[in-house]
Amino acid sequence: MNELPPTKPPRGVKYGKDESGCGFLVNVIKSLGFSETTEERQQEKLKIEKEFKRSDQRLNELVSRHDQQLTQVLPLFSQVSNEITASRERIHGVKENLGACKRLLQCRREELKKMWTDAVQHKYVLEMLEQINELRKVPQRAVSYTAKRQYLHASKALTDALATIQGALSGVEGLADLRVDLQSRRQQLYQRLHEELVTQLYKNSAAEAFSTFQRNNSHRLNSSFTRGIDARRSTDRIEANARVRKALMEMAQGFDIDKSEVIDDADLIDPELSMTYFISIIVECFGMLGKVPDSLEVLRVQIQTQLLEVVRQTTYQLISLNLNTNERDNPLLTLLEVIFKQFKAIAKTHSLLLKNYLSVGQKYAVVGPQPYDLTDFWAQAQSVLQLLLTDYLDIQNASGDNATQSAFAEPTNNINSYFLRRKVPSTKKSLFKFDKSSHIPPQQSAGQTIGDGTVKEHRRNASDVSTDDNLTATALGGGGSGSGSGNFAHTKQQREKVLICKADQNVITKVYLPLMTYIQEIEGFMKCKPGQPCSLHDFIDNYIKDTFLSKGHNRNLQLTIESLSKNQDAWRTIITPEEMKVMGLSRPLLQSTAMVERRLQETKTLIQELPCYSDELLKIVCALLKTYREISQTAYRGVVQPDSEDKRIYSVAWLKDEDISRFLKTLPNWTDLKSSSHRVKHSKKLQRNNFEASEEESPLQVEQRNIREAEMLTSNLGEGGITQQEILADISVLKELAVLQESMEWFSGRVSEFANELRKPLVNGLNILTVECTATHSAAINDGTIKVLTNLALEFDELANTCLLVLHLEVRVQCFHYLRTKPANKSHSFMGTKDDDILEPDRQVQMLTKRLSEMDEAFSAALHPRKTRYIFEGLAHLAARILIQASNYLEHIDQATVQRMCRNALALQQTLSNITASREVALDQAKNFYELLCKEPDDILTNIVEKGAQFTEMQYLNALQLSCKARGIVEANTLASYQQKLSDILGTKPSTGIVV
């Protein structure tokens, strides 16, 4: 028993062909088959027998060696064999029992099957009854959830109920009414959700923006700002907001109805947080209800309608707040500011909404139209702003102004009357057209809107109705009968217009710059490419070009200039003292010039208010100013030559002489006058007696300058005199010329100032309008228009200079007219008169002194003192020269003639001294000259030796001749002797006096 038990040989061991029995047998068969003889077979047989013996011997050895092991294996094998036999018998018994059971069960199969089927049916019926019980509770439960604003619970309940009733219970005919009721309640819930979403999107967003505006601009409102939500405990608000934030975080990970709807009182939650929460809840409900595509389409088509409602409500609110009318801002500006802020807030809410829609669409695998984007929103917002501007700009009535504009033909004192409201024709041409819009013929407005915001209603025309109304009703009315979708249908075919101020086409100038700021932001939101402006930009541009500018709202200047060309009396009317005070002037101007300047300022204001259209406006201004320049030149010619071209005014003819004109403009008094005028323009000091010479001339320089002028004018006059028809005898004409000069000079300064101001940026309160506008505007003004305006200013100034020089020469021409005698017509000269009253000056001199006083009075009232001084300065030298030259026409000299000539000089000296406020010493020389004639010829020569030459050689020679003639000295030798002595004295004796 100590020996090891027999071991089983390893399995899978393969023996070679030579070692295995089969292989050996095969080899034997092959050997026998290949053997040819019996001997070979015998040998093979012996070999095999030998090998068999060896194997048998080996087998015996192995048996003997393992005898004990074999003894143990055989009993074990017998035992195993017996157990297997017993098992087979037991299995056979079980098989027989199973067969018996099978036979028994087959006998009761039908009965058992019927009983099992009944049990299953009873179970299913019980489940259906429980489901029906739950379904009957769903409507009331949905109402309760909706009342508590637990929209997720309501949506879940209705969705599950409809899934049940349309699924497992779809064949139950008794549930048809309940099915219709649930579908109706689902549609009502959808409508309620849509209303809630619209409230969050538009009303709450707009209200929050308006509240912010109230807080930031409380000083602009008469009513103080009060928050609409009652004060609550801060702890309650903090806890409610914390719950909402936690709910939003959990909703971002996945909606759990019990954890998502946590709001008990929405008033405790911050508006922005409440909006985010409710939008997320509502969009998730749309996903549950399967209304994502429908709600998206309805929201898209309702954007314009809802924005119009926001505009209407905001207008009502601003009217109720009673904006301060003392403010310089137009109420429409405030309205646009608030509306644009509200639109931006609404756009921000739309962005949040679209993100929620995208998430819900992916969650519920929604197949349908793609969500709209913010570009669609801003496109609709632009349409709303266009409708708003259409109301306030009164575009529909603009077409009726064409016929009335052409009626302006006659000049009028008030050019603004051109812009009074015209009657609107019965047929209106709408600005906007929609192919499928409902159209109702326009009726008269229910009431007129005034500045306090009175409401007026209009029938909706093609510009007021959109296809969105019909689309909205169709999209929301997709439910079955009794769904209540009619609440969303647009049944009101009128658009109520509420205006915060009176409609006026000129209001575009007040709102253009803010509008361009808003347009710039909108184009940024819509990512418009350069050169592709938004529709609102095109609308404003087309309105300004095609309606506002083309219909004459920039024609004030043109109409004024046209009226001046048809009304010559406009060049005689001057402004009132009150207007002078308002304008800060010390001298009157032509009413026409002041009117043109006001229109120019209006155009300047229009350019500043519409900077993008400055190029067109400035081209018109330049063309009109050129016309006004021509009209002014025509008016000048009408003053200096009112009759025909044949009539010659001597002063005008002299001024046309280039030599005389150039000579006068090179004199120091002229250059000093123009330089002082330039300084006064820059310092804006137009007060009397503020003249200071830029370089003070010495008395000798002044005398020499005046003598040069007198000599030049005398030499140009020649021997002929000046008749009454060759002077401007009417003082009123001279005053008109003086007023024209002052007006043209002032207007030149205003045009020059206008041109200089164009070098400054025209955009006030606006950083950059558009690249195209800024670039075009700057280049056009800098390169062309400013030069044209500057040249026009110089031309107006040149006309003013011409008027002043004409007045300067006219005074001297009239001196020639009254003092210069034609030898052939002595009856009109003071030289041949024998007045009875020897104490009075000659009649011609009296007429001249009176004339000078009248001209001084006229010029003092019309011209600046420095110009009056320029006109009369140096006139004494000319008068003295004319008086001295008058001796050439004396046939004889006596004491009475000398006294008369001295009285003439004294009268002129007194008059000119009163005018110039300085002693005119040049006329003392005329008196000295005639006193010299009373002396002996020798005394005259002695006086020259002692005092120096005070007169010219020709004047002394004339004095010697008259003195000799008065004393009867007529011999030629004697006269030649005096002439030689005079030449010798003047050749050696320098002049010590003032030579006239």
Summary of the structure (lengths in Angstrom):
residues: 996
radius of gyration: 60.1
end to end distance: 181.6
largest distance: 216.3
contacts: 2908
relative contact order: 0.04
helix: 71%
strand: 1%
